[in-house]
Amino acid sequence: MENYQDLLMKQRTFFRSGQTKDVQFRIDTLNRLKDLIQKHEQNILDAVKQDLNKSEMEAKRAEVGLVLAEINFTLENLESWAETKEVPTAASHEGAKSFIKPEPYGSALVIAPWNYPFQLAVSPLVGAIAGGNTAVLKPSELTPKTSAILSTIINDNFPEEYLSVVEGEVETSTALLKEDFDYIFFTGSTGVGKIVAEAAAKHLTPMTLELGGKSPTIVHKDANLEEAALRIARGKFANAGQTCVAPDYLLVHSSVKETLLEKLKEVITATYGENIVQNPNFGHVVSERHFDRLAGFLNNGTIAAGGQSDRSQLIIEPTILDSISWDDPIMQDEIFGPILPVITYDDSADIIDRIVKRPKPLALYLFSEDESFQDEILNSISFGGGAINDTISHMTSHYLPFGGVGASGMGAYHGKASFDTFSHYKSILKRTNK
């Protein structure tokens, strides 16, 4: 394993020069990054197509579009975010002034996942830049084409002592985690998140962990089933289900289950066609190992829709599994694929009890018009974030911090929350000598 101490030392030296603390320097960097992304947009789209068979339309929206929107929002607000702000002073310190000064941590390490290999690499990088840090970005080895274009964009246009992309296998991440970075931002599985947290603890390094978990989707008896089917399918099967906030399993009231399943089948066919295995625009599973894991779930319960797969293409068509129990293998860990298990309920207290006994999920979605039922769910279950009468849309808002809780992560980002994550807020009390 390579020793990255020299790279970190270079970044520390550059950080101490004070250049990154200058707000105009940060703005100039973000503008340059924006221009480079726009210049290389087709290369980015081609890369994620080769890595994941992600369609150009989906990649434009979810990979490039969200990043450009994040940069634009940051550019609009960065000057005000970075200001030192005066706050009230306690009466016991009469004559003194109090203020809070946001300052960068130093050198940040960003470890990105494979499922949205461009967006989930660059979005936290935007926060690191906005906060005034230097940064090392480690993209996923499972999406090599996207990793290569990230390296081209960053390493060919910024000095390594400021921003650097380091490509490599798992051993590269392990070596980077041995170094004493000032902040770590990791997106990935809960299991690997524990390894990152253990490495960070050795240096007492502050960190953000964006993890996952089994995110429930509840469809109550009063839900608008047509809209529910459309929005559940969109959230579940985008990127072949390989989305950290995708609905992981469906809890549907027994009185509306059959109707909802029929509408889900209609939406799947209308969106992806009759022969989805041959659809050139449906995403592929990232690797044979992940394909084999997912294929093993197809014998759980009964197949209500889909079920076809092709290992040579790493494709599994959108599949709905009915007659699932809480003890089935598919209900033990996050699915992260285009398979949707369905569990029926009659008593909301039972599903609340079942959910809260499990690790806290990254997201929860609820389809119901009953505000008392909405309040009951929101007040009874802890989860990272979510939506009522929709799925996944909460993570696209600049005004909603995005992150998990407990086993689904710690810390949040997006919009101002990204600036906050990569900034230490230094509290100062200034007294007079009069």
C-alpha positions as CSV (number, residue, x, y, z in Angstrom):
1,M,0.0,0.0,0.0
2,E,1.3,3.4,-0.9
3,N,2.1,5.9,1.8
4,Y,0.0,9.1,1.3
5,Q,1.8,11.0,4.0
6,D,3.6,13.2,1.5
7,L,0.3,14.1,-0.3
8,L,-1.3,15.1,3.0
9,M,1.8,17.1,4.0
10,K,1.6,19.0,0.7
11,Q,-2.0,19.8,1.4
12,R,-1.4,20.9,4.9
13,T,1.4,23.3,3.7
14,F,-0.9,24.7,1.1
15,F,-3.7,25.1,3.6
16,R,-1.4,27.0,6.0
17,S,-0.7,29.5,3.2
18,G,-4.2,30.8,3.8
19,Q,-5.3,30.8,0.1
20,T,-8.3,28.5,0.7
21,K,-9.6,30.7,3.5
22,D,-10.1,33.5,1.0
23,V,-13.8,33.4,0.0
24,Q,-13.1,34.7,-3.5
25,F,-10.6,31.9,-4.0
26,R,-13.4,29.4,-3.1
27,I,-15.8,31.1,-5.4
28,D,-13.3,31.1,-8.3
29,T,-12.6,27.4,-7.6
30,L,-16.3,26.5,-7.7
31,N,-16.8,28.5,-10.9
32,R,-13.9,26.7,-12.5
33,L,-15.2,23.3,-11.4
34,K,-18.6,24.2,-12.8
35,D,-17.1,25.1,-16.2
36,L,-15.1,21.8,-16.2
37,I,-18.1,19.7,-15.5
38,Q,-20.0,21.4,-18.3
39,K,-17.1,21.0,-20.7
40,H,-16.8,17.3,-19.9
41,E,-20.5,16.6,-19.5
42,Q,-20.7,14.1,-22.4
43,N,-17.6,12.3,-21.1
44,I,-19.3,12.0,-17.7
45,L,-22.5,10.6,-19.3
46,D,-20.5,8.2,-21.4
47,A,-18.6,7.0,-18.3
48,V,-21.6,6.2,-16.2
49,K,-23.2,4.5,-19.1
50,Q,-20.2,2.2,-19.4
51,D,-20.0,1.6,-15.7
52,L,-23.7,1.2,-14.9
53,N,-25.6,1.3,-18.2
54,K,-27.3,4.4,-16.8
55,S,-29.3,6.2,-19.5
56,E,-28.2,9.6,-20.6
57,M,-31.5,11.2,-19.4
58,E,-31.1,9.7,-15.9
59,A,-27.4,10.5,-15.8
60,K,-28.0,14.1,-16.9
61,R,-30.5,14.6,-14.1
62,A,-29.1,12.6,-11.2
63,E,-25.4,12.8,-11.8
64,V,-24.6,16.1,-13.6
65,G,-27.7,18.1,-13.0
66,L,-27.8,17.8,-9.2
67,V,-24.1,18.6,-8.9
68,L,-24.4,21.8,-11.1
69,A,-27.5,22.8,-9.1
70,E,-25.5,22.3,-5.8
71,I,-22.7,24.5,-7.1
72,N,-25.0,27.2,-8.3
73,F,-26.8,27.3,-4.9
74,T,-23.5,27.4,-3.1
75,L,-22.2,30.3,-5.3
76,E,-25.3,32.3,-4.6
77,N,-25.0,32.0,-0.8
78,L,-21.3,31.4,0.0
79,E,-20.4,34.9,0.9
80,S,-23.1,35.2,3.6
81,W,-22.4,31.7,4.9
82,A,-18.7,32.5,5.4
83,E,-19.3,35.8,7.3
84,T,-18.3,36.1,10.9
85,K,-21.6,36.7,12.7
86,E,-22.1,38.7,15.9
87,V,-24.4,37.1,18.5
88,P,-25.8,38.4,21.8
89,T,-23.5,38.5,24.8
90,A,-24.6,37.2,28.3
91,A,-25.4,40.0,30.8
92,S,-22.6,38.7,33.1
93,H,-20.1,39.9,30.4
94,E,-21.3,43.5,30.1
95,G,-19.3,45.5,27.6
96,A,-18.0,42.4,25.7
97,K,-18.9,41.3,22.2
98,S,-19.5,37.7,21.1
99,F,-19.2,36.4,17.6
100,I,-19.0,33.1,15.7
101,K,-16.5,32.6,13.0
102,P,-16.8,29.6,10.5
103,E,-13.4,28.2,9.6
104,P,-12.2,25.2,7.5
105,Y,-11.0,22.1,9.2
106,G,-8.0,21.7,6.9
107,S,-7.5,18.7,4.6
108,A,-10.6,16.6,4.0
109,L,-10.8,13.0,2.8
110,V,-13.9,12.2,0.7
111,I,-14.5,8.5,0.0
112,A,-17.2,8.0,-2.7
113,P,-19.5,5.1,-3.6
114,W,-20.2,3.4,-6.9
115,N,-24.0,3.8,-7.2
116,Y,-24.0,7.5,-8.2
117,P,-20.3,7.6,-8.9
118,F,-20.1,11.2,-10.1
119,Q,-22.8,13.0,-8.0
120,L,-21.8,11.4,-4.7
121,A,-18.1,12.2,-5.3
122,V,-18.5,15.8,-6.4
123,S,-21.4,17.0,-4.2
124,P,-19.4,16.6,-0.9
125,L,-16.3,18.0,-2.7
126,V,-18.3,21.1,-3.3
127,G,-18.9,21.4,0.4
128,A,-15.3,20.9,1.2
129,I,-14.3,23.6,-1.3
130,A,-17.0,26.0,0.0
131,G,-15.8,25.5,3.5
132,G,-12.3,26.4,2.5
133,N,-10.6,23.0,2.9
134,T,-8.1,21.2,0.7
135,A,-9.4,17.7,-0.3
136,V,-8.4,14.2,-1.4
137,L,-11.1,12.4,-3.3
138,K,-11.1,8.6,-3.5
139,P,-13.7,7.4,-6.1
140,S,-15.0,3.8,-6.2
141,E,-13.0,1.2,-8.0
142,L,-16.2,-0.5,-9.1
143,T,-16.9,2.3,-11.5
144,P,-13.5,2.8,-13.2
145,K,-14.6,4.9,-16.2
146,T,-16.2,7.5,-13.9
147,S,-13.2,7.4,-11.6
148,A,-11.0,8.1,-14.6
149,I,-13.0,11.1,-15.7
150,L,-13.0,12.5,-12.2
151,S,-9.2,12.2,-12.2
152,T,-9.1,14.0,-15.5
153,I,-11.3,16.9,-14.3
154,I,-9.6,17.4,-11.0
155,N,-6.0,16.3,-11.4
156,D,-5.4,17.9,-14.8
157,N,-6.8,21.3,-13.6
158,F,-6.0,21.8,-9.9
159,P,-2.7,21.4,-8.1
160,E,-2.5,18.2,-6.0
161,E,-1.7,20.2,-2.9
162,Y,-5.2,21.7,-3.2
163,L,-7.5,19.0,-4.7
164,S,-6.4,15.5,-5.7
165,V,-8.2,12.4,-6.9
166,V,-6.6,9.1,-5.8
167,E,-7.7,6.1,-7.8
168,G,-7.2,2.5,-6.6
169,E,-8.7,-0.6,-5.0
170,V,-9.8,-1.2,-1.4
171,E,-6.2,-1.1,-0.3
172,T,-6.0,2.5,-1.4
173,S,-8.9,3.5,0.8
174,T,-7.3,1.6,3.7
175,A,-4.0,3.4,3.2
176,L,-5.7,6.8,3.0
177,L,-7.6,6.1,6.2
178,K,-4.3,5.5,8.1
179,E,-3.4,9.2,7.5
180,D,-4.3,11.9,9.9
181,F,-6.8,13.9,7.8
182,D,-8.7,16.8,9.5
183,Y,-12.1,15.6,8.3
184,I,-13.5,12.4,6.7
185,F,-16.6,12.2,4.6
186,F,-17.7,8.7,3.6
187,T,-20.6,7.4,1.6
188,G,-21.2,3.7,1.5
189,S,-22.5,0.7,3.4
190,T,-23.0,0.5,7.1
191,G,-20.4,-2.3,7.4
192,V,-17.7,-0.3,5.7
193,G,-18.9,2.8,7.6
194,K,-17.9,1.0,10.9
195,I,-14.4,0.5,9.5
196,V,-14.1,4.1,8.6
197,A,-15.3,5.2,12.0
198,E,-12.8,2.9,13.7
199,A,-10.0,4.4,11.6
200,A,-11.2,8.0,12.3
201,A,-11.3,7.2,16.0
202,K,-7.5,6.5,16.1
203,H,-6.9,10.2,15.2
204,L,-10.1,11.6,16.8
205,T,-11.0,12.8,13.3
206,P,-14.5,14.3,12.9
207,M,-16.5,12.7,10.2
208,T,-19.7,12.4,8.3
209,L,-21.0,8.9,7.5
210,E,-23.7,8.7,4.7
211,L,-24.8,5.1,5.0
212,G,-28.1,3.2,4.1
213,G,-30.4,0.7,5.6
214,K,-33.8,-0.8,5.0
215,S,-36.0,2.2,4.2
216,P,-39.7,1.3,4.6
217,T,-42.5,2.6,2.4
218,I,-46.0,2.6,4.0
219,V,-49.1,2.8,1.9
220,H,-52.1,3.3,4.1
221,K,-55.7,2.5,3.2
222,D,-56.6,6.1,2.3
223,A,-53.6,6.6,-0.1
224,N,-54.0,7.8,-3.7
225,L,-52.9,4.5,-5.2
226,E,-52.3,5.7,-8.7
227,E,-49.9,8.4,-7.6
228,A,-48.4,6.1,-5.0
229,A,-47.6,3.4,-7.6
230,L,-46.0,6.0,-9.9
231,R,-43.8,7.6,-7.2
232,I,-42.8,4.3,-5.6
233,A,-41.8,2.8,-8.9
234,R,-39.8,5.9,-9.8
235,G,-38.0,5.9,-6.5
236,K,-37.4,2.1,-6.3
237,F,-36.3,1.2,-9.8
238,A,-34.2,4.3,-10.8
239,N,-30.6,3.2,-11.2
240,A,-31.8,-0.4,-11.0
241,G,-32.7,0.1,-7.4
242,Q,-29.1,1.0,-6.5
243,T,-30.0,4.1,-4.6
244,C,-29.3,4.5,-0.9
245,V,-32.7,6.2,-0.3
246,A,-34.7,3.9,-2.5
247,P,-37.8,2.3,-0.9
248,D,-36.4,-1.0,0.4
249,Y,-39.6,-2.7,1.2
250,L,-43.3,-2.0,1.0
251,L,-45.8,-2.1,3.9
252,V,-49.3,-1.9,2.4
253,H,-52.7,-2.0,4.1
254,S,-54.5,-5.2,3.3
255,S,-57.5,-3.4,1.9
256,V,-55.6,-1.8,-0.9
257,K,-52.8,-4.3,-1.6
258,E,-54.2,-6.0,-4.7
259,T,-55.1,-2.7,-6.3
260,L,-51.7,-1.2,-5.6
261,L,-49.8,-4.2,-7.0
262,E,-51.8,-4.0,-10.2
263,K,-51.0,-0.3,-10.6
264,L,-47.4,-1.0,-9.9
265,K,-47.3,-3.5,-12.7
266,E,-48.9,-1.1,-15.1
267,V,-46.4,1.7,-14.2
268,I,-43.4,-0.7,-14.6
269,T,-44.6,-1.8,-18.1
270,A,-45.4,1.7,-19.2
271,T,-42.0,3.0,-18.0
272,Y,-39.6,0.2,-19.0
273,G,-41.5,-1.9,-21.6
274,E,-42.6,-5.5,-21.8
275,N,-39.2,-7.1,-22.3
276,I,-37.1,-5.2,-19.7
277,V,-34.1,-7.5,-19.8
278,Q,-33.6,-6.3,-23.4
279,N,-34.2,-2.6,-22.6
280,P,-30.9,-0.8,-23.4
281,N,-31.7,2.0,-21.0
282,F,-32.4,0.0,-17.8
283,G,-29.5,0.1,-15.4
284,H,-27.2,-2.9,-14.8
285,V,-26.2,-4.3,-11.4
286,V,-22.6,-3.1,-10.7
287,S,-20.9,-6.5,-10.4
288,E,-21.3,-10.3,-10.6
289,R,-21.0,-10.5,-6.8
290,H,-23.9,-8.1,-6.3
291,F,-25.9,-9.8,-9.0
292,D,-25.6,-13.2,-7.4
293,R,-26.6,-11.7,-4.0
294,L,-29.7,-10.2,-5.5
295,A,-30.6,-13.2,-7.6
296,G,-30.6,-15.3,-4.4
297,F,-33.6,-13.2,-3.2
298,L,-35.8,-14.1,-6.1
299,N,-37.0,-17.3,-4.4
300,N,-38.3,-15.4,-1.4
301,G,-42.1,-15.3,-1.2
302,T,-43.9,-15.3,-4.6
303,I,-43.2,-13.3,-7.7
304,A,-46.0,-10.8,-8.3
305,A,-44.2,-9.1,-11.2
306,G,-40.9,-9.4,-13.0
307,G,-38.4,-11.9,-11.9
308,Q,-36.4,-12.3,-15.2
309,S,-32.7,-11.8,-15.1
310,D,-29.6,-12.1,-17.3
311,R,-26.2,-12.6,-15.5
312,S,-24.2,-12.1,-18.7
313,Q,-25.7,-8.5,-18.9
314,L,-25.9,-8.1,-15.1
315,I,-29.5,-7.1,-15.4
316,I,-32.5,-8.0,-13.2
317,E,-35.8,-6.6,-14.2
318,P,-38.0,-4.7,-11.8
319,T,-39.5,-7.4,-9.5
320,I,-42.2,-7.4,-6.9
321,L,-42.2,-10.1,-4.3
322,D,-45.5,-10.9,-2.5
323,S,-46.2,-13.1,0.5
324,I,-43.0,-11.9,2.3
325,S,-42.5,-12.4,6.0
326,W,-40.3,-10.3,8.3
327,D,-38.0,-13.3,8.7
328,D,-37.2,-13.9,5.0
329,P,-33.6,-13.4,3.9
330,I,-34.5,-10.4,1.8
331,M,-35.7,-8.6,4.9
332,Q,-32.5,-8.9,6.8
333,D,-30.2,-6.4,5.0
334,E,-30.5,-3.5,2.6
335,I,-31.5,-4.9,-0.8
336,F,-29.8,-2.3,-3.1
337,G,-31.3,-3.6,-6.2
338,P,-34.6,-3.7,-8.3
339,I,-36.5,-6.1,-6.1
340,L,-39.4,-4.8,-3.9
341,P,-40.7,-7.1,-1.2
342,V,-44.3,-6.5,0.0
343,I,-45.7,-7.1,3.5
344,T,-49.3,-6.6,4.3
345,Y,-50.6,-5.0,7.5
346,D,-53.9,-4.2,9.2
347,D,-52.7,-2.7,12.4
348,S,-50.4,0.4,12.2
349,A,-49.1,-0.3,15.7
350,D,-47.7,-3.6,14.6
351,I,-45.6,-2.1,11.7
352,I,-44.4,0.7,13.9
353,D,-43.3,-1.8,16.5
354,R,-41.5,-3.9,13.8
355,I,-39.7,-0.9,12.3
356,V,-38.5,0.6,15.5
357,K,-37.0,-2.8,16.6
358,R,-34.7,-2.7,13.6
359,P,-31.7,-0.4,12.9
360,K,-32.8,3.2,12.1
361,P,-33.3,3.6,8.3
362,L,-31.9,6.3,6.1
363,A,-35.4,7.1,4.7
364,L,-39.1,6.5,5.3
365,Y,-41.9,7.1,2.9
366,L,-45.6,7.4,3.8
367,F,-48.6,7.5,1.5
368,S,-51.6,8.7,3.3
369,E,-53.9,11.8,3.4
370,D,-54.7,11.2,7.1
371,E,-52.7,13.9,9.0
372,S,-53.2,12.1,12.4
373,F,-51.7,9.0,10.9
374,Q,-48.9,11.0,9.4
375,D,-48.1,12.5,12.8
376,E,-48.3,9.1,14.4
377,I,-45.6,7.7,12.0
378,L,-43.4,10.8,12.2
379,N,-43.5,10.9,16.0
380,S,-43.0,7.2,16.5
381,I,-40.2,6.2,14.2
382,S,-36.6,7.6,14.0
383,F,-35.1,7.8,10.5
384,G,-32.8,10.1,8.5
385,G,-35.3,11.9,6.4
386,G,-38.1,11.1,4.0
387,A,-41.3,12.2,2.3
388,I,-45.0,12.1,2.6
389,N,-46.9,11.0,-0.6
390,D,-43.6,10.8,-2.5
391,T,-40.2,9.0,-2.5
392,I,-36.6,10.2,-2.7
393,S,-37.4,13.8,-3.6
394,H,-36.4,15.1,-0.2
395,M,-32.7,14.5,-1.0
396,T,-32.8,17.0,-4.0
397,S,-33.8,20.0,-1.9
398,H,-31.0,22.5,-1.0
399,Y,-33.0,23.5,2.0
400,L,-33.3,20.0,3.5
401,P,-30.1,18.6,5.1
402,F,-29.6,15.1,4.0
403,G,-28.2,12.4,6.2
404,G,-28.9,9.4,8.4
405,V,-29.2,8.6,12.1
406,G,-27.8,5.6,14.0
407,A,-27.0,2.7,11.7
408,S,-27.9,4.8,8.7
409,G,-25.2,7.4,9.3
410,M,-24.3,10.6,11.1
411,G,-24.0,14.2,9.9
412,A,-25.7,15.7,6.9
413,Y,-25.0,17.7,3.8
414,H,-26.6,19.5,0.8
415,G,-27.1,23.2,0.6
416,K,-25.9,25.1,3.6
417,A,-25.6,21.9,5.5
418,S,-22.6,21.0,3.2
419,F,-20.9,24.2,4.2
420,D,-21.7,23.6,7.9
421,T,-20.4,20.0,7.7
422,F,-17.0,21.1,6.4
423,S,-16.7,24.1,8.7
424,H,-15.8,24.4,12.4
425,Y,-17.7,27.2,14.1
426,K,-15.3,29.0,16.3
427,S,-16.9,30.9,19.2
428,I,-15.2,34.1,20.3
429,L,-15.9,36.5,23.2
430,K,-14.1,39.8,22.9
431,R,-13.8,41.9,26.1
432,T,-12.8,45.5,26.4
433,N,-9.9,46.7,28.6
434,K,-11.8,49.8,29.6
